[in-house]
Amino acid sequence: MFRLLPTYKGRHLPKSLPSFRTRLELYSITATCAQLSCNGIENENKEIDFEILFNSCTKTQQAKNLHALLIVAGKAHSIFIATRLVNLYAHLGDVSLSRQTFSQIREKDAYTWNSMLSAYVRNGHFHESVKFLDEMLSTSEVRPDFYTFPPVLKACGNVIDGRRIHCWISKLGFEWDVFVAASLVHMYCRFGSFAVAHKIFTDMPFRDMGCWNAVISGFCQHGNAVEALSVLDEMRLEGVKMDSVTVSTILPICAQMDDMLRGMLIHLYAIKHGLEFDVFVSNALINMYAKFGNLGHAQVVFDHMVLRDLVSWNSIISAYEQNGDPITAFQFFGRMQLNGVQPDLLTLVSLASSVGQTGDFHNSRSVHGFVLRKCWIMEDVVIGNAVVDMYSKLGIIDSACNVFEDLQFKDVISWNTMVTGYAQNGLASEAIEVYCMMQKCKDIIPNQGTWVSILPAYAHVGAVQQGMKTHGRVFKVGLHLDVFVGTCLVDLYGKCGRLNDAMSLFYEVPRTSSVPWNAIISCHGIHGHGETSLQLFRYMLDEGVEPDHVTFVSLLSACSHSGLVDQGWWCFHVMQEECGIKPSLKHYGCMVDLLGRAGNLEIAYNFIRSMPLKPDASVWGALLGACRIHGNAELGKLASERLFEVDSENVGYYVLLSNIYANVGKWEGVNEVRSFARGRGLKKTPGWSSIELNNRIEVFYTGNQSHPQHEAIYMELEILTAKIKSLGYIPDYSFVLQDVEEDEKEHILTSHSERLAIAYGIISTPPKSPIRIFKNLRVCGDCHNATKLISKITDREIIVRDSNRFHHFKDGICSCGDYW
């Protein structure tokens, strides 16, 4: 076992090789001692300094050599020395050697048992530490002391073990020791048993700073802000001053409770007591001000930090990213790299979100590539979800789907992100399909984010029956009164034509924010109830709810659908003068649409020319759409030229211009526009209409003959066409946008997708029952006239939602008043 080595005079070793020198010294002393022992020689002049040797061991092999030396020297039997070896092995991470050494000690005291117990805890062997305590309590005659329980309480994996240990503590009379009691408080807070933790805390004869912080932190981490602040007030009444841990713990609660004043007062306290330069306090201040949207204060705190860690950089980057300033977030990321700070997973989460906000396709690949090189997607689902969300926001849905499928572990946020990604990119059917796949995963439990993701998808395709099923699940888990879920339900019923149900739900959800008000105002607007939308806006102001920019987009759209030009100008004025909201391009686009639909094309054009902002595609598109309605080919050509300068890839604008030329019979212009669009590789979005029957959504395309009941559908259309002709219906061939013979034009009109869906609804539902149709494009004028008459001869209400608004046809009249 002992290899004899020549003695080496370590004092001549170079100082640059301390570990090598230590190893040789250790081998040398071991060999010398072995020689002395074997020869029976005692040399009192060569006393070994074991203290130096213990302090010099930095590797397990060195500790084993020292252990051997102690055995040879006859000192290993000392309980003090043996316990030091237990601690040494534990410090070097080898718990098995600690346990072997512990087992060889014949006479063990409390210090020895505590050392082994701490060895397990220190090295993360929590389950073994609890078993070891049971062994000590059941087999050993050694009585535990005050140092026995705090480490193992920290290691408890469940509250049952914690309560069992608590019983032993009470039995042995250690409950009143400040360290043991503090450990009990920590343990119960960790498992959410706040009542027990608070009772122990209240009964403590003496409470140190750690105890106060433990209770406050426990309440904070489990969302019990009121109790946390109550304990803080009690602490200050007892004259105990907050330290850096207290401040950094309580600041997030201020943001959670939307109490900026309290947060600023705590900031003032930190400055007064010299805590503002503590890195944890500064980081907490940055996060708090970011939650309040006060980026100026957040940056001041960051700029005055003496020492910044990775959390500091992540906090300031996240602050700008979460408050809609991704450009500045990227700038701070650049500064972070210049300071030599390496990004971590959370940094990349913020960067992925920033890329999604800026629409930066190039950097999206860079972020994804960096994450792949670090293999973070394999390690943490959070970054995988962030990359899926990034690609979804950029509209690169195929890449988002690929990353989603590659995730080894998918949590509920992964599924929610994918559902939202499809829905936000206009792929509602795919979103519903992913949601159905998610439901098959038994370990995934839908949450608030799930409902907020899927309900808009149901609203988009008009799947009211499936939406009602989801409403039932939401009601069952008690989330129907949540402001966001409740608002999505309001939006669902409103966009599926059930306005009364939408109003009933609106009165049930909390209405202290603008979110539900915006939804119900918008719902009435798309149904053509502009006056009701304006009245709801007045009620909103009366209840003290502050409108936002979305409120006025909804209002102006409602005025546009109802032709309320004067009221629209009033809203535009109130937004700026009374509410202090600066108009965005969306507001300008709504005003152009309002003026253009009302026939005020020249006023709309002059309004665009006077805008302080450069018009975008939505503004010129609104003017082009108005030219389509009123047949102004000259202004339409001018609007299209400006439009193609800012957005030349949207095929819808080419279709609009083509339709303008077709309406006035300029077929050369039609061919020229279509040829230009084809040359750019653009294809017209096919028109389709859907109807939901028996929990199944049937989709019809213009001229579709693939449906199993297509013969019955076309036969019903012939009967309907003959009946409405007897009431005076004359086909309007101006809505046939192909240069074909007259006999073909009527066939084209009668095979439009909305008429196929209506005919299918008539033959598939009981007489006089309502029919709900959803169309992805604008309803053509001829179908609009025909549907009015069909509603009269069938004695049905036919509800059609097109890309712009709702049409309620009943008794030969449409709710839009032929204004759409």
C-alpha positions in Angstrom: 0.0 0.0 0.0 2.8 2.4 0.8 5.3 3.1 -1.9 8.6 4.3 -0.4 9.8 7.5 -2.1 13.0 9.4 -1.5 12.5 12.4 0.8 12.1 15.6 -1.3 12.9 19.0 0.2 9.8 20.8 -0.7 11.1 24.2 0.2 13.2 24.2 -3.0 10.2 23.7 -5.2 9.2 26.7 -7.3 6.2 28.7 -5.9 4.4 28.3 -9.2 3.8 24.6 -8.5 2.1 24.6 -5.1 -0.1 21.5 -5.8 2.8 19.5 -7.1 4.9 20.5 -4.1 2.1 19.5 -1.7 1.7 16.1 -3.3 5.4 15.3 -3.1 5.5 16.5 0.5 2.6 14.3 1.3 4.1 11.3 -0.4 7.5 12.0 1.3 6.1 12.3 4.8 4.0 9.2 4.2 7.0 7.2 3.1 9.2 8.5 6.0 6.5 7.7 8.5 6.1 4.2 7.1 9.8 3.6 7.4 9.9 4.8 11.0 7.0 2.7 11.9 8.4 -0.4 10.3 11.7 0.0 12.1 10.2 0.9 15.4 12.0 4.1 15.6 10.5 7.2 17.2 11.8 10.6 16.3 10.3 13.3 18.4 12.2 15.9 16.5 10.2 15.3 13.3 6.7 16.1 14.4 4.2 16.2 11.4 2.0 19.3 11.1 -1.3 17.6 10.2 -3.1 21.0 10.2 -1.1 22.1 7.1 -1.8 18.7 5.4 -5.5 18.9 6.0 -5.6 22.4 4.6 -3.5 21.4 1.6 -5.8 18.6 0.3 -7.6 19.8 -2.8 -8.2 16.4 -4.4 -9.7 13.1 -3.2 -6.4 11.2 -3.9 -4.5 13.6 -1.7 -7.1 13.1 1.1 -6.7 9.3 0.8 -2.9 9.6 1.1 -3.4 11.8 4.2 -5.8 9.2 5.5 -3.2 6.5 5.0 -0.6 8.6 6.8 -2.9 9.1 9.7 -3.5 5.4 10.0 0.3 4.7 9.9 0.9 7.4 12.5 -1.8 5.9 14.7 -4.0 9.0 14.8 -6.9 7.8 12.7 -8.6 6.4 15.8 -9.0 9.8 17.3 -12.7 10.9 17.0 -11.6 14.4 16.3 -9.2 13.4 13.4 -11.7 10.9 12.0 -14.5 13.5 11.9 -12.2 15.9 10.2 -11.6 13.2 7.5 -15.4 12.8 7.2 -15.7 16.5 6.6 -12.7 16.6 4.3 -14.1 13.9 2.0 -17.5 15.6 2.0 -15.8 18.9 1.1 -14.1 17.2 -1.9 -17.5 15.8 -3.0 -16.9 12.1 -2.2 -19.8 11.2 0.2 -19.2 7.5 -0.1 -15.7 7.8 1.4 -17.2 10.1 4.1 -19.6 7.4 5.0 -16.9 4.6 5.0 -14.8 6.7 7.3 -17.8 7.5 9.5 -18.6 3.8 9.8 -15.1 3.0 11.0 -15.4 5.3 14.0 -16.1 3.2 17.1 -17.1 5.9 19.5 -19.3 8.6 17.8 -20.5 11.8 19.4 -23.2 14.3 18.2 -20.5 16.3 16.3 -19.6 13.2 14.3 -23.2 12.4 13.4 -23.9 16.0 12.5 -20.8 16.1 10.3 -22.0 13.1 8.3 -25.5 14.5 8.1 -24.2 17.8 6.8 -22.0 15.9 4.3 -25.1 14.4 2.7 -27.0 17.7 2.6 -23.9 19.6 1.3 -23.6 17.2 -1.6 -27.2 17.1 -2.6 -28.0 13.7 -1.2 -31.2 14.9 0.4 -33.1 11.6 0.6 -30.1 9.9 2.2 -29.8 12.6 4.8 -33.4 12.1 6.0 -32.7 8.3 6.2 -29.5 9.0 8.0 -31.3 11.1 10.6 -33.8 8.2 11.1 -30.9 5.9 11.7 -29.4 8.3 14.2 -32.7 8.7 16.1 -33.6 5.0 16.1 -30.2 3.1 16.5 -27.8 5.5 18.2 -27.5 6.3 21.8 -26.1 9.7 20.9 -28.6 12.5 21.7 -29.1 15.1 18.8 -28.3 18.7 19.6 -29.2 22.1 18.2 -27.0 21.6 15.1 -28.6 18.3 14.0 -31.9 19.5 12.6 -31.3 22.7 10.5 -29.4 20.9 7.7 -31.9 18.0 7.3 -34.9 20.3 7.5 -33.4 22.1 4.5 -33.1 18.7 2.7 -36.7 17.6 3.3 -38.3 16.6 0.0 -41.9 16.7 1.2 -43.9 18.2 4.0 -44.6 14.8 5.5 -41.0 14.2 6.3 -40.8 17.8 7.6 -43.7 17.3 10.0 -42.2 14.0 11.3 -38.9 15.7 12.0 -40.8 18.6 13.6 -42.3 16.0 16.0 -38.8 14.9 17.0 -37.8 18.5 17.5 -40.7 19.1 19.8 -40.1 15.9 21.7 -36.5 16.8 22.3 -37.3 20.3 23.3 -35.4 22.1 20.6 -38.3 24.0 19.1 -37.4 27.2 20.9 -33.8 27.3 19.6 -33.6 30.2 17.2 -31.7 28.3 14.5 -34.0 25.3 14.7 -37.1 27.4 14.7 -35.8 29.4 11.7 -35.2 26.2 9.8 -38.7 25.1 10.6 -40.1 28.4 9.3 -38.1 28.0 6.1 -39.2 24.4 5.6 -42.9 25.1 6.0 -42.7 28.2 3.8 -41.1 26.1 1.1 -44.1 23.7 1.1 -46.7 26.5 1.3 -47.8 25.7 4.9 -47.8 29.4 5.8 -50.2 29.1 8.8 -47.8 26.7 10.6 -44.8 28.7 9.6 -46.3 32.0 10.8 -47.4 30.3 14.1 -43.8 29.0 14.8 -42.5 32.4 13.8 -44.9 34.3 16.1 -44.1 32.0 19.1 -40.3 32.4 18.7 -38.8 34.1 21.8 -36.2 35.7 19.6 -36.3 36.4 15.9 -33.2 37.2 13.9 -33.1 38.8 10.5 -33.0 35.5 8.8 -36.4 34.5 10.3 -38.1 37.7 9.3 -36.8 37.4 5.8 -37.8 33.7 5.6 -41.4 34.4 6.4 -41.6 37.5 4.2 -39.9 35.5 1.3 -42.2 32.5 1.8 -45.4 34.6 1.5 -43.9 36.5 -1.5 -42.9 33.4 -3.4 -46.4 31.9 -3.1 -48.3 35.0 -4.1 -49.6 36.0 -0.7 -48.6 39.7 -1.0 -50.9 41.0 1.7 -49.5 38.7 4.4 -46.0 39.5 3.3 -46.5 43.2 3.7 -48.3 42.6 7.1 -45.2 40.8 8.4 -43.0 43.6 7.0 -45.1 46.2 8.9 -44.8 44.1 12.1 -41.0 43.8 11.6 -40.6 47.6 11.3 -42.9 48.2 14.3 -40.5 46.1 16.4 -37.6 48.3 15.3 -36.0 45.7 13.0 -34.4 47.4 10.0 -34.7 45.9 6.6 -31.5 44.5 5.0 -30.7 43.9 1.4 -32.5 40.5 1.4 -35.7 42.1 2.8 -35.6 44.9 0.2 -34.9 42.6 -2.8 -37.7 40.3 -1.6 -40.4 42.9 -1.1 -39.9 44.9 -4.2 -41.4 42.3 -6.6 -44.5 42.4 -4.4 -44.9 46.1 -5.0 -45.0 45.5 -8.7 -47.4 42.6 -8.2 -49.8 44.9 -6.3 -49.3 47.8 -8.7 -48.2 49.9 -5.8 -45.5 52.1 -7.3 -45.6 54.5 -4.4 -44.6 51.9 -1.8 -41.9 50.6 -4.2 -40.4 54.1 -4.5 -40.5 54.6 -0.7 -38.6 51.3 -0.3 -36.1 52.6 -2.9 -35.7 55.7 -0.8 -35.1 53.6 2.3 -32.4 51.7 0.4 -30.7 54.9 -0.6 -30.9 56.3 3.0 -29.4 53.1 4.5 -26.7 52.6 1.8 -28.3 49.5 0.3 -28.9 50.9 -3.3 -25.4 49.7 -4.4 -26.1 46.1 -3.3 -26.3 44.1 -6.6 -29.4 42.1 -5.5 -31.2 45.3 -4.5 -30.3 47.0 -7.7 -31.5 44.1 -9.8 -34.8 44.0 -7.9 -35.2 47.8 -8.5 -34.6 47.4 -12.2 -37.2 44.6 -12.4 -39.8 46.6 -10.3 -39.5 49.7 -12.4 -39.7 47.6 -15.6 -43.0 46.1 -14.4 -44.4 49.6 -13.9 -43.1 50.5 -17.4 -40.8 53.2 -16.0 -37.7 52.5 -18.1 -36.1 55.8 -17.2 -35.8 54.9 -13.5 -34.7 51.3 -14.4 -31.9 52.6 -16.5 -30.8 55.1 -13.9 -30.5 52.3 -11.3 -28.6 50.2 -13.8 -26.2 53.1 -14.8 -25.4 53.8 -11.1 -24.5 50.2 -10.3 -20.9 49.8 -9.1 -20.9 46.0 -9.8 -23.1 44.3 -12.4 -23.6 40.6 -12.6 -25.3 38.6 -15.4 -28.7 39.0 -13.7 -28.3 42.8 -13.9 -27.7 42.7 -17.7 -30.6 40.2 -18.2 -32.9 42.5 -16.1 -32.2 45.6 -18.1 -32.5 43.7 -21.5 -35.7 42.1 -20.3 -37.0 45.5 -19.1 -36.8 47.0 -22.6 -38.0 43.9 -24.3 -41.1 43.5 -22.2 -42.0 47.2 -22.6 -41.9 47.2 -26.4 -38.5 48.6 -27.1 -36.6 45.7 -28.6 -34.1 48.0 -30.3 -32.7 49.3 -27.0 -32.8 45.7 -25.7 -30.4 44.7 -28.5 -28.2 47.7 -27.7 -27.8 46.6 -24.1 -27.0 43.1 -25.3 -24.2 44.6 -27.4 -22.9 46.5 -24.3 -23.1 43.3 -22.3 -20.9 41.5 -24.8 -18.4 44.4 -24.9 -18.1 44.1 -21.1 -17.2 40.4 -21.5 -20.3 39.0 -19.9 -21.4 35.8 -21.5 -25.2 35.4 -22.2 -27.1 32.6 -20.6 -30.4 30.9 -21.4 -32.5 33.8 -20.0 -30.6 36.3 -22.1 -31.5 34.4 -25.2 -35.2 34.2 -24.1 -35.3 38.0 -24.1 -33.4 38.3 -27.4 -35.8 35.8 -29.1 -38.8 37.9 -28.0 -37.0 41.1 -29.2 -36.4 39.5 -32.6 -40.0 38.6 -32.8 -41.1 42.2 -32.1 -38.7 43.7 -34.6 -39.5 41.3 -37.4 -35.7 40.7 -37.9 -35.6 37.5 -40.0 -31.8 37.6 -40.2 -31.2 37.7 -36.4 -33.9 35.0 -35.8 -31.6 32.5 -37.5 -28.6 33.8 -35.4 -30.5 33.4 -32.1 -31.7 29.9 -33.1 -28.2 28.9 -34.2 -26.7 30.1 -30.9 -29.2 28.2 -28.9 -28.6 25.0 -30.9 -24.8 25.3 -30.5 -25.3 25.6 -26.7 -27.7 22.6 -26.8 -30.1 24.7 -24.6 -33.2 23.5 -26.4 -32.4 20.0 -25.2 -31.8 21.2 -21.6 -34.7 23.6 -21.0 -38.1 23.9 -22.5 -38.3 27.6 -21.7 -35.8 28.6 -24.5 -37.5 26.1 -26.9 -40.9 27.9 -26.2 -39.2 31.2 -26.8 -37.8 30.2 -30.2 -41.3 28.8 -31.2 -42.9 32.1 -30.2 -40.2 34.1 -32.1 -40.8 32.2 -35.4 -44.6 32.5 -34.9 -44.4 36.3 -34.5 -42.2 36.5 -37.6 -44.8 34.5 -39.5 -42.3 31.7 -40.2 -44.8 29.1 -39.0 -43.1 26.1 -40.6 -39.9 26.8 -38.6 -42.0 27.3 -35.5 -43.6 23.9 -36.1 -40.3 22.2 -36.7 -38.8 23.5 -33.4 -42.0 22.6 -31.5 -41.8 19.0 -32.9 -38.1 18.7 -31.9 -38.8 19.6 -28.3 -38.0 16.6 -26.2 -40.4 17.8 -23.4 -43.4 19.9 -24.1 -45.2 21.7 -21.3 -48.5 23.5 -21.4 -46.8 26.7 -22.5 -45.3 24.9 -25.5 -48.7 23.8 -26.7 -50.2 27.3 -25.9 -47.5 28.9 -27.9 -48.0 26.7 -30.9 -51.8 27.2 -30.8 -51.4 31.0 -30.6 -48.8 31.0 -33.4 -51.2 29.3 -35.8 -54.1 31.5 -34.7 -52.2 34.8 -35.0 -51.0 33.8 -38.5 -54.6 33.3 -39.8 -54.4 29.5 -39.6 -57.3 29.0 -37.2 -58.0 25.4 -38.4 -54.5 24.4 -37.7 -54.6 26.0 -34.3 -57.7 24.0 -33.5 -56.0 20.8 -34.7 -53.0 21.4 -32.4 -55.4 22.0 -29.5 -57.1 18.7 -30.2 -53.7 17.0 -30.1 -52.9 18.7 -26.9 -56.1 17.3 -25.3 -54.9 13.8 -26.0 -51.8 14.4 -23.8 -53.1 13.4 -20.3 -50.2 15.0 -18.5 -51.0 18.5 -20.0 -53.6 20.4 -18.1 -55.0 23.5 -19.9 -54.6 26.8 -18.2 -55.6 30.4 -18.7 -53.2 30.8 -21.6 -54.7 27.8 -23.3 -58.2 29.3 -23.3 -56.9 32.7 -24.4 -55.2 31.0 -27.3 -57.9 28.7 -28.6 -61.0 30.8 -28.2 -59.9 33.4 -30.8 -59.3 30.5 -33.2 -62.9 29.3 -32.7 -64.1 32.9 -33.2 -62.1 33.2 -36.4 -63.7 30.2 -38.1 -67.1 30.7 -36.4 -67.0 27.3 -34.6 -69.6 28.4 -32.0 -70.5 24.9 -31.0 -66.9 23.9 -30.2 -66.5 27.3 -28.5 -69.5 26.6 -26.3 -67.9 23.3 -25.3 -64.7 25.1 -24.3 -66.9 27.6 -22.5 -68.2 24.7 -20.4 -64.7 23.6 -19.5 -63.7 27.2 -18.6 -66.8 27.5 -16.4 -65.9 24.2 -14.7 -62.5 25.4 -13.6 -63.8 28.8 -12.5 -61.9 30.9 -15.1 -65.0 32.3 -16.8 -64.7 35.4 -14.6 -61.1 36.0 -15.4 -60.9 39.3 -17.3 -58.8 37.9 -20.2 -60.6 34.5 -20.6 -64.0 36.3 -20.1 -63.1 38.8 -22.8 -62.2 36.1 -25.2 -65.6 34.5 -24.6 -67.3 37.8 -25.2 -65.3 38.1 -28.5 -66.2 34.5 -29.4 -70.0 34.9 -29.1 -69.9 38.4 -30.6 -68.0 37.2 -33.7 -70.2 34.2 -34.0 -73.3 36.3 -34.3 -74.6 35.7 -30.8 -74.5 39.3 -29.7 -77.0 38.9 -26.8 -74.8 36.1 -25.3 -71.8 38.3 -25.7 -73.5 41.1 -23.8 -74.6 38.8 -21.0 -71.0 37.6 -20.5 -69.7 41.2 -20.7 -71.7 42.1 -17.6 -70.3 39.2 -15.7 -66.5 39.9 -16.2 -64.6 42.6 -14.3 -64.9 45.8 -16.2 -62.2 48.0 -14.5 -59.8 47.8 -17.4 -60.4 48.7 -21.1 -60.0 45.1 -22.3 -63.6 43.9 -22.1 -65.0 47.3 -23.2 -62.8 47.2 -26.3 -64.2 43.7 -27.2 -67.9 44.5 -26.8 -67.5 47.9 -28.6 -65.8 46.0 -31.5 -68.5 43.3 -31.5 -71.3 45.8 -31.9 -69.3 47.6 -34.5 -68.9 44.6 -36.8 -72.6 44.0 -36.5 -73.3 47.5 -37.8 -74.5 48.9 -34.4 -72.3 52.0 -34.5 -74.6 54.0 -32.2 -74.6 51.2 -29.6 -70.8 51.2 -29.7 -70.7 54.9 -29.1 -73.2 54.6 -26.2 -71.0 51.8 -24.7 -68.0 54.2 -25.0 -69.9 56.8 -23.0 -70.8 54.2 -20.3 -67.1 53.3 -20.2 -66.1 56.9 -19.5 -68.9 57.2 -16.9 -67.5 54.2 -15.0 -64.1 55.9 -14.9 -62.4 53.4 -17.2 -59.6 55.0 -19.1 -59.7 54.2 -22.9 -56.6 53.2 -24.8 -55.5 53.2 -28.4 -57.4 50.0 -29.1 -60.6 51.5 -27.8 -60.5 54.2 -30.5 -59.6 51.7 -33.3 -62.8 49.8 -32.3 -64.8 53.0 -32.2 -63.6 54.4 -35.5 -64.2 51.0 -37.1 -67.7 50.9 -35.7 -68.4 54.4 -37.1 -67.0 53.3 -40.5 -69.3 50.2 -40.7 -72.4 52.3 -39.9 -71.5 55.4 -42.0 -71.3 57.7 -38.9 -68.9 60.2 -40.3 -69.6 63.1 -37.9 -69.4 60.8 -34.9 -66.1 59.4 -36.3 -64.6 62.9 -36.4 -65.8 63.4 -32.8 -64.0 60.2 -31.7 -60.9 61.3 -33.5 -61.0 64.6 -31.7 -61.7 63.1 -28.2 -58.8 60.7 -28.6 -56.3 63.5 -29.0 -57.7 66.4 -27.1 -59.3 64.7 -24.1 -57.5 61.4 -23.8 -54.1 62.6 -24.9 -53.6 59.6 -27.3 -51.5 60.3 -30.3 -53.1 58.8 -33.4 -51.2 55.8 -34.9 -51.3 54.6 -38.5 -54.2 52.3 -37.5 -56.3 55.2 -36.4 -55.5 57.1 -39.6 -56.4 54.0 -41.7 -59.8 53.8 -39.9 -60.5 57.5 -40.7 -59.7 57.0 -44.4 -61.9 53.9 -44.4 -64.7 55.9 -42.7 -64.5 58.7 -45.2 -64.0 56.5 -48.2 -66.9 54.2 -47.5 -69.2 57.2 -47.1 -68.2 58.3 -50.6 -66.0 61.2 -49.5 -63.0 60.0 -51.6 -61.4 63.4 -52.3 -61.7 64.3 -48.6 -60.1 60.9 -47.7 -57.3 61.5 -50.2 -56.6 65.0 -48.8 -56.7 63.6 -45.3 -53.9 61.2 -46.3 -51.8 64.0 -47.7 -52.1 66.0 -44.5 -51.1 63.1 -42.2 -48.0 63.8 -40.0 -47.0 60.2 -40.4 -45.9 58.5 -43.7 -49.0 56.4 -44.9 -48.5 52.7 -44.8 -50.3 49.9 -46.6 -53.3 50.0 -44.3 -54.0 53.6 -45.1 -53.6 53.3 -48.9 -55.4 50.0 -48.8 -58.4 51.6 -47.1 -58.5 54.2 -49.9 -58.2 51.6 -52.6 -61.0 49.6 -51.0 -63.2 52.7 -51.1 -62.4 53.3 -54.7 -63.5 49.6 -55.4 -66.9 50.3 -53.7 -67.6 53.5 -55.5 -66.0 52.6 -58.9 -63.4 55.4 -59.0 -60.8 53.8 -61.3 -58.7 57.0 -61.6 -58.1 57.5 -57.9 -57.9 53.8 -57.4 -55.0 53.6 -59.8 -53.2 56.4 -57.9 -53.8 54.7 -54.6 -52.5 51.4 -55.9 -49.3 53.0 -57.2 -48.6 54.4 -53.7 -49.7 51.1 -52.2 -47.3 49.0 -54.3 -44.5 51.2 -53.2 -44.9 50.2 -49.5 -46.3 46.7 -49.9 -45.8 45.0 -53.3 -46.3 41.5 -52.0 -49.9 41.6 -50.8 -52.0 39.9 -53.5 -55.2 41.3 -52.1 -54.3 44.8 -53.3 -53.8 43.6 -56.9 -57.2 41.9 -56.7 -58.8 45.1 -55.6 -57.4 47.1 -58.5 -58.3 44.3 -60.9 -61.9 44.4 -59.6 -62.0 48.1 -60.1 -61.1 47.8 -63.8 -63.5 44.8 -64.2 -66.4 46.8 -62.8 -65.9 49.5 -65.4 -65.2 47.0 -68.2 -61.5 47.8 -68.6 -60.5 44.3 -69.3 -57.1 45.3 -70.7 -56.3 46.8 -67.3 -57.6 43.6 -65.6 -55.3 41.5 -67.7 -52.3 43.9 -67.1 -52.8 43.8 -63.3 -53.2 40.0 -63.2 -50.2 39.5 -65.4 -48.1 41.7 -63.1 -49.2 39.8 -60.0 -48.4 36.5 -61.7 -45.0 37.8 -62.7 -44.3 38.4 -59.0 -45.3 34.9 -58.1 -48.5 36.0 -56.3 -51.7 34.0 -56.2 -55.2 35.2 -55.3 -56.5 33.9 -52.0 -59.4 31.6 -53.0 -62.8 32.6 -51.6 -64.4 30.1 -49.2 -67.4 30.0 -46.9 -68.0 27.7 -44.0 -70.9 26.5 -42.0 -70.9 24.6 -38.7 -73.4 21.7 -38.3 -73.4 18.8 -35.9 -70.0 19.8 -34.5 -68.5 19.6 -37.9 -67.3 22.6 -40.0 -68.1 22.2 -43.7 -66.1 24.4 -46.1 -67.2 25.4 -49.6 -65.1 27.0 -52.4 -66.6 28.8 -55.4 -67.8 26.3 -57.9 -67.0 23.4 -55.5 -68.4 20.0 -56.7 -66.5 17.7 -54.4 -69.0 17.7 -51.5 -70.8 14.4 -51.1 -74.1 16.3 -51.4 -73.2 18.6 -54.2 -76.0 17.4 -56.5 -78.6 18.1 -53.9 -77.0 21.5 -53.1 -77.0 22.6 -56.8 -80.6 21.4 -57.2 -81.6 23.5 -54.2 -79.9 26.5 -55.7 -81.8 26.1 -58.9 -85.1 26.1 -57.0 -84.1 29.1 -54.9 -82.9 31.1 -57.9 -86.2 30.5 -59.7 -88.2 31.6 -56.6 -86.2 34.8 -56.1 -86.5 35.7 -59.8 -90.3 35.6 -59.3 -89.8 38.3 -56.6 -87.8 40.5 -59.0 -84.3 39.3 -58.6 -82.1 40.1 -61.6 -78.5 38.8 -61.6 -75.9 41.7 -61.5 -73.2 40.6 -63.9 -70.9 43.4 -62.9 -69.8 41.2 -60.0 -68.6 38.6 -62.5 -64.9 39.4 -62.7 -64.2 37.3 -65.7 -64.6 38.2 -69.4 -66.9 35.4 -70.3 -70.2 34.9 -72.2 -73.5 36.0 -70.6 -74.8 32.4 -70.1 -71.7 31.6 -68.1 -72.0 34.6 -65.8 -75.2 33.5 -64.1 -73.7 30.0 -63.4 -70.6 31.7 -61.9 -72.8 33.9 -59.6 -75.0 31.1 -58.4 -71.9 28.9 -57.6 -70.3 31.5 -55.3 -69.2 29.9 -52.0 -71.7 31.7 -49.8 -74.6 30.5 -51.8 -73.4 26.9 -51.7 -73.1 27.1 -48.0 -76.5 28.6 -47.6 -78.1 25.9 -49.8 -76.4 23.2 -47.8 -77.7 24.8 -44.6 -81.2 24.9 -45.9 -81.3 21.2 -46.9 -79.5 20.1 -43.7 -81.4 22.0 -41.0 -85.1 22.1 -39.8 -87.3 24.7 -41.5 -87.2 28.3 -40.2 -84.1 27.6 -38.1 -81.3 30.2 -38.4 -78.2 29.6 -40.6 -74.8 31.0 -39.8 -72.2 31.4 -42.6 -68.6 32.6 -42.4 -66.8 33.9 -45.5 -63.1 34.8 -45.7 -63.7 37.5 -48.3 -66.1 40.4 -48.7 -69.7 39.3 -49.7 -70.3 40.3 -53.3 -73.2 42.7 -54.1 -75.2 40.1 -56.2 -75.0 37.5 -53.4 -76.0 40.1 -50.9 -79.2 40.9 -52.9 -79.9 37.2 -53.5 -79.5 36.3 -49.8 -82.0 39.0 -48.8 -84.6 37.4 -51.0 -83.7 33.9 -49.9 -84.2 34.9 -46.3 -87.7 36.0 -47.2 -88.9 33.0 -49.2 -87.5 30.5 -46.7 -88.6 32.5 -43.6 -85.2 32.1 -42.1 -82.6 34.4 -40.5 -79.4 34.0 -42.4 -76.3 35.4 -40.6 -73.2 36.0 -42.7 -69.9 37.2 -41.4 -67.6 38.3 -44.1 -64.0 39.7 -43.8 -65.4 43.1 -42.8 -68.6 42.7 -40.8 -71.8 40.8 -40.0 -74.9 40.8 -42.2 -78.2 39.7 -40.6 -80.6 38.8 -43.4 -84.3 38.5 -42.3 -87.6 39.1 -44.1 -85.8 40.4 -47.2 -83.8 43.0 -45.3 -80.1 43.1 -44.2 -79.0 44.7 -41.0 -76.2 46.6 -42.8 -78.8 48.7 -44.7 -76.9 47.9 -47.9 -74.0 49.8 -46.5 -70.8 47.8 -46.3 
